[in-house]
């Protein structure tokens, strides 16, 4: 196969989804994929894992997206190395996907599970989210990791578990907004689909630069 000339940030918009192991990044993708499809927005997915393709395989078997629209990157090292220090593997995967599916408007790039210091290179993505969950403790925002502070959107997942793990969700949200200096924070429950529309609307407005109302109207007209 002919080698690609890598040119960051060409083709479909790219959004990064980072966060610790088990915070619910893949579960979030499983909610976002059909939500974007309902709005008439064509998406593809690139997953990152250490030495497996487990997350990609899960999405391919889900029935939510054509299997060929899911690509896998095996980092072979700490996950942040291929989304920040040297994102070449992910840039190449994104460009191959854009060439294979020119109709795509957005590619969602899921990082492998990492720590609170994980961030995305802006050579790789246009915008990125960081996913934490209440089961990790309500002190996560106070720890002020780069992922919490620098992400374009902070997502607090598994809100339904708060009463069972002794977390004051309201206090956690207030602290998250305080340390982020009022930059966007959203609480979600992937299992119930709560909060997903907020993320979809946010990405449509801030990544695709479209009116979320217009995309909803267009989708409804196709039904």
Residue pairs with C-beta under 8 A, 6 or more apart in sequence:
4 92
4 95
4 96
4 99
6 88
6 91
6 92
6 95
7 95
8 87
8 91
8 123
8 124
9 122
9 123
9 126
10 95
10 98
11 94
11 95
11 98
11 99
11 104
11 107
12 44
12 94
12 97
12 98
12 104
12 105
12 106
12 107
13 105
13 106
13 107
13 126
13 127
13 207
13 208
14 94
14 106
14 107
14 108
14 109
14 124
14 125
14 126
15 106
15 107
15 108
15 109
15 125
15 126
15 127
15 128
15 129
15 203
15 207
16 83
16 109
16 111
16 120
16 124
16 125
16 127
16 128
16 129
17 25
17 28
17 29
17 108
17 109
17 110
17 111
17 128
17 129
17 131
18 25
18 83
18 111
18 114
18 118
18 119
18 120
18 128
18 129
18 130
18 131
18 147
18 151
19 25
19 111
19 113
19 114
19 118
19 130
19 131
19 132
19 147
19 155
20 113
20 114
20 115
20 116
20 132
20 133
20 136
21 113
21 114
22 113
22 133
22 135
23 113
23 131
23 132
23 133
23 136
23 157
24 131
24 133
24 157
24 158
24 190
25 55
25 110
25 111
25 113
25 131
26 47
26 55
26 58
26 59
26 110
27 157
27 190
27 191
28 131
28 155
28 157
28 188
28 190
28 196
28 199
29 45
29 59
29 108
29 110
30 59
30 62
30 64
30 190
31 190
31 193
31 196
32 43
32 108
32 196
32 199
32 200
33 43
33 45
33 59
33 64
33 65
34 64
35 196
35 197
35 200
36 42
36 43
36 106
36 200
37 43
38 219
39 200
39 204
39 212
39 215
39 216
39 218
39 219
40 215
40 218
40 219
40 222
41 105
41 106
41 204
41 208
41 215
42 101
42 103
42 104
42 105
42 106
43 65
43 69
43 104
43 105
43 106
43 107
43 108
44 65
44 69
44 70
44 71
44 97
44 101
44 104
44 106
44 107
44 108
45 56
45 59
45 65
45 69
45 70
45 71
45 107
45 108
45 109
45 110
46 70
46 71
46 72
46 73
46 90
46 93
46 94
46 97
46 107
46 108
46 109
46 110
47 53
47 55
47 56
47 59
47 70
47 71
47 72
47 73
47 110
48 55
48 72
48 73
48 74
48 75
48 79
48 82
48 83
48 90
48 109
48 110
48 111
48 112
49 55
49 56
49 72
49 73
49 74
49 75
49 79
49 112
50 74
50 75
50 76
50 77
50 79
50 112
51 74
51 75
51 76
52 74
53 72
53 74
55 72
55 110
56 70
56 71
56 72
57 72
59 65
59 70
60 67
60 70
61 67
68 100
69 97
69 101
69 104
71 93
71 96
71 97
73 82
73 89
73 90
73 93
75 81
75 82
75 89
75 112
78 114
79 111
79 112
79 113
79 114
79 118
80 111
80 114
80 117
80 118
80 119
82 88
82 89
82 90
83 90
83 109
83 111
83 118
83 119
83 120
83 121
83 124
84 118
84 119
84 120
84 121
85 121
87 120
87 121
87 123
87 124
90 109
90 124
91 123
91 124
94 107
94 109
94 124
97 104
97 107
98 104
98 107
105 208
106 203
106 207
106 208
109 120
109 124
109 125
111 118
111 120
114 147
115 145
115 147
116 132
116 140
116 143
116 145
116 146
116 147
116 148
117 145
117 146
117 147
118 130
118 146
118 147
119 128
119 146
119 147
119 150
119 151
120 128
126 207
127 152
127 153
127 203
127 206
127 207
128 151
128 152
128 153
129 151
129 152
129 153
129 154
129 155
129 199
130 147
130 148
130 151
130 153
130 154
130 155
131 155
131 157
132 140
132 147
132 148
132 154
132 155
132 156
132 157
133 156
133 157
133 158
133 161
134 156
134 157
134 158
134 159
134 161
134 162
134 165
134 167
134 169
134 172
135 158
135 161
135 165
135 167
137 165
137 167
138 167
138 168
138 169
138 171
138 172
138 175
140 148
140 172
141 148
141 172
141 175
141 176
141 178
141 179
141 180
142 175
142 179
144 179
148 154
148 176
148 179
148 180
149 179
149 180
152 183
152 184
152 206
153 184
153 185
153 186
153 199
153 202
154 176
154 180
154 183
154 184
154 185
154 186
155 185
155 186
155 187
155 188
155 195
155 199
156 169
156 172
156 173
156 176
156 185
156 186
156 187
156 188
157 187
157 188
157 189
157 190
158 189
158 190
159 169
159 187
159 188
159 189
159 194
159 195
160 189
160 191
160 192
161 167
162 168
162 169
162 172
169 187
173 185
173 187
176 185
177 183
177 185
184 202
186 195
186 198
186 199
186 202
187 195
188 194
188 195
188 196
188 198
188 199
189 195
190 196
200 212
201 212
204 210
204 211
204 212
204 215
205 211
205 212
